[in-house]
Amino acid sequence: MAKLYEYELQRAADVLMKDMFQLKSGETIVITADTESDERVVNAAASSAFALGAKPMVIWLAAPQGVGKAADHLLPVEALAGALSHADAWVEFNNQWLLYSTPFEIAMEKNKRLRYICLVGMDVDMMVRVVGRVDAKALSVFQHKVTERTARAKKMRITTPVGMDLEFEFVPTRNIICDDGDVSQPGVHMLGGQISFFPDFDSINGTLVFDGSLVPPCGLLKEPVVLKVEKGIVTDISGGPQAMEFKAWLESFDDPNMFRVAHGCYGFNPGAKLTGNILEDERVWGCTEWGLGYLSAEDGPPDGIEAKSHCDGICLNSSVWLDGEQIMDKGVIILTELKELANQIKK
């Protein structure tokens, strides 16, 4: 008897390796996973890579109790960085992610040809929904149009039905990153369906409300977590028990930079749903996502944010204004030049 999505999974893995990575015969691809990862996804990806004539190298790690640099003390830092520094491509399936860890930073610094995609916590069901069944070409066209419209803006305002009201300005010299699933060029890439922006930190003011998920440390949220933000710094956290859990987690690092707002994102993957897996949650259609803590100097020049860890929270059903013009209302695209494209993707 066939396992769940046995045939569909292999097709999704083929899309990842052939279409997204455009993997070539003879290339070395490192696939990292930890003891919380889905073995079927890892094996399907390795099989697809091997079928293309590439050389897959699968590295399994003990799942650390932390992400980013907070995981460093439980990682084989030098050995892992060494392998990644000599690979052509890297797909990360770790549940406790290596993104922003020391091995990640070493690899990205030393290996300028490395093509990396962050697919942390990917399981069979998600792989089929957000990779295998998505019209990647149509989604790419839509995302790039949203990116272009956002890049022309000087200011953004975001509200949600649960009380979020955040305003900020853009820095013209900072890139807006359109992650449409193309991993054919060197650099850091994310799952398709996300557009990331990096505001002028000092200009971020208002109320930021997470009502979807918050990872780490909370996972799916039972009640909103309300953050007051002044000049890019979280000055107050309120809500229920999860808000207090989050506050204690931030304070545990004894690092003021963990209270800094690092980036924002649009979510636009038609197959994504709120599950508690932040990789998928931050691509739920019509949400915005916000990260606190660490930010690389590449994403937030000139210095980024040097912090001990990083977390991401989801703001569902977002309404967005660019220079006073509303483009999205409670998660629904309403701007004429984008509306038809969005409707086609979501069919």
KABEL-V458896 format. One record per pair of residues at least 4 apart in sequence whose ideal C-beta (glycine too) atoms are under 6 Angstrom apart, sorted by sequence separation. I is the first residue (numbers start at 1). GAP is how many residues later the second one is. If there is no record, write none. Layout:
i->{I	I}
gap->{GAP	GAP}
This chain:
i->{2	5	14	15	16	17	23	33	66	67	71	76	77	81	94	100	106	107	122	126	127	128	129	160	190	210	214	239	278	295	297	300	338	49	66	99	122	134	159	199	229	230	238	253	275	295	321	322	328	329	333	17	50	84	92	98	159	183	213	237	297	333	49	64	213	214	227	228	274	282	297	320	158	213	228	250	272	296	320	327	33	295	319	333	46	64	157	227	237	274	295	319	31	179	181	214	272	294	319	46	180	226	272	211	226	294	317	31	155	225	269	293	317	31	179	209	210	224	267	223	267	293	294	178	209	223	267	268	293	225	99	177	208	291	292	29	267	176	208	221	225	291	81	85	80	84	97	289	290	174	218	264	265	29	31	77	81	85	151	204	234	289	23	77	81	85	89	90	91	92	93	94	95	150	233	264	27	28	29	30	31	32	33	34	35	36	218	233	287	288	25	35	91	92	204	218	232	263	23	34	67	72	93	147	171	202	232	262	287	67	71	72	202	288	13	17	23	147	168	169	201	261	287	13	17	64	68	69	217	229	63	68	262	281	10	14	144	169	278	9	13	17	143	168	258	168	143	167	167	140	166	165	165	166	164	262	136	164	260	286	163	162	147	257	146	162	258	257	42	143	255	30	255	30	253	37	220	30	204	219	37	28	36	28	29	30	31	32	33	34	27	33	34	32	34	162	212	213	215	198	117	196	197	21	115	213	196	212	115	194	195	116	117	118	119	113	193	270	193	270	41	40	38	41	194	193	216	215	214	198	213	198	212	210	212	211	9	12	12	15	15	5	12	4	8	12	11	5	8	158	134	133	130	130	129	130	164	126	160	121	161	160	121	160	120	158	159	20	21	22	158	20	157	156	155	153	154	153	145	100	142	142	139	138	100	68	69	70	68	68}
gap->{4	4	4	4	4	4	4	4	4	4	4	4	4	4	4	4	4	4	4	4	4	4	4	4	4	4	4	4	4	4	4	4	4	5	5	5	5	5	5	5	5	5	5	5	5	5	5	5	5	5	5	6	6	6	6	6	6	6	6	6	6	6	7	7	7	7	7	7	7	7	7	7	8	8	8	8	8	8	8	8	9	9	9	9	10	10	10	10	10	10	10	10	11	11	11	11	11	11	11	12	12	12	12	13	13	13	13	14	14	14	14	14	14	15	15	15	15	15	15	16	16	16	16	17	17	17	17	17	17	18	19	19	19	19	19	20	20	21	21	21	21	21	22	22	23	23	23	23	23	24	24	24	24	25	25	25	25	25	25	25	25	25	26	26	26	26	26	26	26	26	26	26	26	26	26	26	27	27	27	27	27	27	27	27	27	27	27	27	27	27	28	28	28	28	28	28	28	28	29	29	29	29	29	29	29	29	29	29	29	30	30	30	30	30	31	31	31	31	31	31	31	31	31	32	32	32	32	32	32	32	33	33	33	33	34	34	34	34	34	35	35	35	35	35	35	36	37	38	39	40	40	41	42	42	43	43	45	45	45	45	46	47	48	48	49	49	49	50	51	52	52	53	53	54	55	56	56	57	57	57	58	59	59	60	60	60	60	60	60	60	61	61	61	62	62	62	62	63	63	65	66	67	67	68	68	68	69	69	71	71	71	72	72	72	72	73	75	75	76	76	81	84	85	86	89	90	95	97	99	101	101	102	102	103	104	105	115	115	116	116	117	119	119	120	120	120	121	123	124	130	137	138	139	141	142	142	151	154	155	156	156	157	158	158	159	160	160	161	162	162	162	163	164	166	168	169	169	170	193	194	199	203	206	207	210	226	239	239	241	242}
